[in-house]
Amino acid sequence: ADLYFIVAVYKNNAINTLSFVVGWIYFAAWALSYYPQIITNYMRKSVSGLNFDYLALNIVGFTLYSLFNLGLYFIPEVEDEYFQKYPGGLNPIQENDVFNTLHATLATSLLIAQCFLYETGGQKVSTTAKAILGIFAILLSSSLIISLINAMQWLNFLYFCSYIKLTITLIKYVPQALMNYRRKSTHGWSIGTVLLDFTGGVFSVLQMILNAYNY
């Protein structure tokens, strides 16, 4: 086998330090973003302002993304497939990625558990959300079968999981926004969750920009 070394050289130490700080800011923002809603639900003993479609989409998205991160980080065969596809590259999944997605899945599960404990305002997961999740389930099942018969690499199956997660990320706030609009109220919905989520996203992009310039 060929032996090679990858050396990452940055241009400016101050920018490198700033990137490190920015990385921890977005890590903390995303890690904390679930708790304002959890606390709001607990204080009100109600989840009537929280949209169930958002929760259904979110738990599926984070579960799939956890599969992607766990597979690429812990399964040597999948990692080998990655390096065959990107020779000389680095595994993009790190410990904090695994922790973040598992934590997000657990936190979202806690929010869903609150829906069984507290007053719901008669909410249910909508037919539209069920249809969307049904389509995702069919697509995932098909790709899983293709992978099981070795017609597709497991890495590609995990990438497919991540693409569905990306799609969910793009649409998951729509049901909540529509619900707020129809109710003409955001009562029961924590804006803190969105602000922290938005902050995490902004600082994540900022870190990518800093690293792209500095390396």
N, C-alpha and C positions, 0 to 999 in steps of 0.2 A: 504494500500500500504506500501511496505517496505521503510524505511527511511535509507539512507546511505549518507556518506560524502566521497568525493574524495579529498585527500590531495596530492599535488605535491611537492616533496621535492628534491631540487637540491643539488649536492655535493659541488660545488665550485662557489662562488659568482662571481669571475672574469670571469669564463666561461659563467655564466648566463648573465653577462653584455655584454660580447663579442657577445653572441647569439642575444641579443636585438639589438645591433648595426648592426650586419650582417643582421638581419631581415629588418631593415630600409633601408639598402643599396640595398638589392634586391627589396624591394618595390619601391624605387625611380628609380632604373634602369629600371624595367619593366614599371613603369608609364611614364617614359620619352622616352622609346624606339620607340614610334610611331612618335615622332615629327621631328626627322631628315629627314625622308622621306616626311612628310607633307611639311616641309620647303623647301626641295629640289624641290618638285613638284611646289610649289608656285613661287620659284625664277626662275625656268625654264619655267613656264607656259606650262609644258608638263609632261606627265606620261609615255613617250615612253620607259623608261628603267625599269619600274615596271611591273612585270608579273601579268596579270589579273587572272590567275588560282590561284596564291598565295592569292590574295585578296578574291576571291570567296570561297576558302577553309577556309580562316581565319575568314570571317564574319560568316560563318555557325558554325565553331568551337566555337567562342566566344559567339555566341547566345545560343548555347546548354549548354555551361558551365555556362552562366548567369542563365539559367533556373535551372540548378542543384543547384547553390549557393542560388538563391532566394527561391527555393522550400524548401531546407533544413534549411534555416535560418528563413524564414518568415511563413511557413505553419505548424501549430502545428500538424496536422495529419501526415505529413511526418516526422516531428521530433519524434513523438511518435513511428512511424514504425522503425525509426533508433534506438531508445533506446530499443525497443523490440528485435531488432536484436543484439544490443551490450549493454546489461544491465550493468550499472555502467560506461559506456563510457562517453565521452564528445563530444558535437557537434563539428565536425571538421571545420565548416564554421564560420568565424568571420567577423566582419564589414569590415576589410580591404580586405577580399576575395571578398565580394560583390562589394565593390568600384572598385577593380582592374578589375573584369570581365566586369562590366558595362562601366567603362572608356575605356577598350580595345575595346568593341563593338562600342562605340561612335567614338573612334579615327579611327577604321577601316572603319566605315561608312563615316567619313570625307574623308578618302583616296579614297573611292569609288565615293563620290560626286565629287572629283577632276577629276576623269576619265570622267565625263560628261562635265566638264568645260574646260579642257585643251586638248592640242593636244595629241593623243593617239598612233600615229605611225601605225594606222590600226590594232591595237590589238583587239582581241576578246577572250572570254573564250573558251578554247579548247573543242573539242568533248570528249576527255579523262576526263577532269575535270567535264564536264556535266554528263558523265556516272557515275563517282564516286559519285557525289552528288546525282544522281538519285537513286543509290543503297542505299545510306544513307537515302534518303527520304522514300523509300519503307520499309526499316527496321524500321525506326522511326514510320511510319504510322501503321505498323503492331503491334509494341509494344504499341503504344498509344491506338489502338482498344482493345488490350488485357487488358490494364489497365482500360479502360472505362467500360468494362463488368465485372470488378472486378476479373479477372482471374490472375492478377498480381498486386502487391503492387505498389503504385506510387513511392515509394522509389526506387524500382528496375527499373522503367521507367527512373527516373532521373539518376540512375547509368548508364543505357544504353546510355543516352545522354552524360555522362562524358566519356564513353569508345570511343564513336565516336570522341569526342573532342581530346582524347589522340591519336587516329589513325591519325587525321588531323595534330596534332602537329608533328608526326613522318614523315609526307610526304609533308607538306606544302611548305618547302623550295626547294623541288626537281624541280618544274617547273621554279623557278627563277634561280636556278643553271644551269639548262639546257639552259635556254634562254641566260644567260651570256656566257656560253660556245660556243653556236652557233654564238653569235654576236662577240665573242672574245673581249668583252667589258663589263664593269660594269657602263658605263656612264648612268646617270639618276637613278641609284639605290644607295641608301644611305647605306654605310657600317656601319654607326653609329647605325642604327636600329638593325642590327644583333649583333654588339658588345655589345650594351646595353642589348639586349635580352639574349645573351650568359652570360654576367656578372650577370644578374638577376638569370639565371638558376644555375650558379656555386655557388653563395652566398646562394641561396635557399637550395641547397643540403648541403652546408657547415653548415647551421643552423640546418638542420635535423641531421647531424652527431654530432654536438655539443650537441644538446638536447638529442640525444640517449645516448651519453656518460654521460651526466651530470644529468639525471633524472633516 
